[in-house]
Amino acid sequence: MSQDVKLPLDYFKHASLFWTDLLHLMSGKPIALTSVGPMRNWANDVKKVVTELMDANEDLVEFNQRLTEYYKQLSETWADSQKKVNAKIPTIPQDVEHIEAYKRVWIDIFENDFTQLFDSEKFGQNYGKLVSAELELSKHWENITNVILQSMKLPTRKEIDEVYKELHELRKRIT
């Protein structure tokens, strides 16, 4: 991530954590005293959710940069390929035979150009970083979901997976 983007994000994260801590300290005890059930737990877990959202924000910026580069590469390749097709066949054909020839030329040029794009190191590196950033984002969302589920005393994904695993093992033993 570039330095000019990272500084404001660090400042935002620091300021947000400061205000979250301050609000938590100021309102934590009254909320905890007046709330019952899931809301009491939620009052204690809000800071975890806010912290996770701020961490996710950095990864969201990275994801958006990679996604923009991905679509930029695709659109540039499309535009260049279309220019090549237009240079090779300047007018759109009117009869069936010429339309088929036009279609074959269009397919050949686009296939070659997009194959070169997908085989390029630059595209591969960007796509790998895009997928990594997406996985990081999904990890943050899963962590947020787990905090909320635990606050509400509901089973998390991990607990449900364990139940399914035990159920599967029991079925195997029975049959």
C-alpha positions in Angstrom: 0.0 0.0 0.0 1.3 3.4 -0.9 2.6 5.7 1.9 0.2 8.5 1.1 -2.8 6.2 1.7 -1.4 4.5 4.7 -0.9 7.7 6.8 -4.5 8.8 6.8 -5.6 5.2 7.5 -3.3 5.0 10.5 -4.6 8.3 11.8 -8.2 7.2 11.3 -7.5 3.9 13.1 -5.8 5.7 16.0 -8.6 8.3 16.4 -11.3 5.7 16.1 -9.8 3.5 18.7 -9.4 6.5 21.0 -13.1 7.5 20.7 -14.2 3.9 21.0 -12.2 3.5 24.2 -13.5 6.8 25.6 -17.1 5.9 24.8 -16.7 2.4 26.2 -15.3 3.8 29.4 -18.0 6.4 29.7 -20.9 4.2 28.9 -19.7 0.8 29.7 -20.9 0.6 33.3 -24.3 2.2 32.9 -25.0 0.0 29.8 -23.8 -3.1 31.6 -26.0 -2.2 34.6 -29.1 -1.5 32.6 -28.9 -4.1 30.0 -29.8 -7.7 30.4 -29.3 -10.8 28.3 -27.6 -10.5 24.9 -27.4 -6.7 25.1 -25.1 -6.9 28.1 -22.7 -9.1 26.2 -23.1 -6.9 23.1 -22.1 -3.8 25.2 -18.9 -5.5 26.2 -18.1 -6.7 22.6 -18.7 -3.6 20.6 -15.1 -2.6 20.9 -14.0 -5.9 19.3 -16.3 -5.3 16.4 -15.2 -1.7 15.9 -11.5 -2.8 16.1 -12.1 -5.5 13.5 -14.0 -3.1 11.2 -11.0 -0.7 11.3 -8.6 -3.5 10.5 -10.9 -4.6 7.7 -10.9 -1.0 6.3 -7.1 -1.3 5.5 -7.7 -4.5 3.7 -10.7 -3.0 1.9 -8.5 -0.2 0.5 -6.0 -2.8 -0.7 -8.8 -4.9 -2.3 -10.2 -1.9 -4.1 -6.8 -1.0 -5.5 -6.3 -4.5 -6.8 -9.8 -4.7 -8.2 -9.4 -1.4 -10.0 -6.1 -2.6 -11.5 -7.7 -5.9 -12.5 -10.5 -4.2 -14.4 -8.1 -1.7 -15.9 -6.1 -4.5 -17.4 -9.2 -6.2 -18.7 -10.6 -3.0 -20.3 -7.3 -2.0 -21.8 -6.9 -5.4 -23.4 -10.4 -5.3 -24.7 -9.9 -1.9 -26.2 -6.6 -2.9 -27.9 -8.2 -6.0 -29.3 -11.1 -4.2 -30.7 -8.8 -1.7 -32.3 -6.9 -4.6 -34.0 -10.2 -6.1 -35.2 -11.3 -2.7 -36.6 -8.0 -2.2 -38.4 -8.2 -5.7 -39.9 -11.8 -5.4 -41.0 -12.8 -1.7 -41.2 -16.4 -2.2 -42.2 -19.0 -4.5 -40.7 -19.9 -7.1 -43.3 -23.5 -7.4 -44.6 -23.7 -11.0 -45.9 -23.6 -14.2 -43.9 -20.2 -15.4 -45.3 -18.4 -12.2 -44.4 -20.1 -12.1 -40.9 -18.7 -15.5 -40.2 -15.2 -14.4 -41.3 -15.5 -11.3 -39.2 -16.5 -13.4 -36.2 -13.5 -15.7 -36.7 -11.1 -12.8 -36.9 -12.7 -11.2 -33.8 -12.4 -14.5 -31.9 -8.8 -15.1 -32.9 -7.6 -11.6 -32.0 -9.4 -11.5 -28.7 -8.3 -15.0 -27.8 -4.7 -14.3 -28.5 -4.7 -10.9 -26.6 -6.5 -12.2 -23.5 -4.4 -15.3 -23.4 -1.3 -13.0 -23.4 -2.9 -10.9 -20.6 -3.7 -13.9 -18.5 -0.2 -15.4 -19.0 1.5 -12.1 -18.1 3.4 -11.9 -14.8 1.8 -8.5 -14.0 -1.7 -9.9 -14.3 -0.9 -12.9 -12.2 0.7 -10.9 -9.4 -2.2 -8.5 -9.3 -4.8 -11.3 -9.4 -3.0 -13.2 -6.6 -2.9 -10.1 -4.4 -6.6 -9.4 -5.3 -7.6 -12.9 -4.1 -5.4 -12.6 -0.9 -7.1 -9.2 -0.1 -10.5 -10.8 -0.6 -9.7 -13.6 1.7 -8.4 -11.2 4.3 -11.7 -9.3 4.1 -13.7 -12.5 4.5 -11.7 -13.3 7.5 -12.6 -10.0 9.1 -16.2 -10.5 8.3 -16.1 -13.9 9.8 -14.5 -12.6 13.0 -17.2 -9.9 13.3 -19.9 -12.4 12.8 -18.4 -14.7 15.4 -18.3 -11.8 18.0 -21.9 -11.0 17.3 -23.0 -14.6 17.5 -21.1 -15.1 20.8 -22.7 -12.0 22.2 -26.1 -13.3 21.4 -25.3 -16.7 22.8 -25.7 -18.4 19.4 -23.4 -21.1 18.0 -20.5 -19.9 15.8 -19.5 -21.4 12.5 -16.7 -23.4 14.2 -19.1 -24.9 16.7 -21.6 -25.8 14.0 -18.8 -27.4 12.0 -17.8 -29.5 15.0 -21.4 -30.7 15.5 -21.6 -31.7 11.8 -18.3 -33.5 12.1 -19.5 -35.4 15.2 -22.8 -36.2 13.5 -20.9 -37.5 10.4 -18.7 -39.7 12.6 -21.8 -41.1 14.4 -23.5 -41.9 11.1 -20.4 -43.7 10.0 -20.3 -45.8 13.2 -23.9 -46.7 12.9 -23.8 -47.9 9.3 
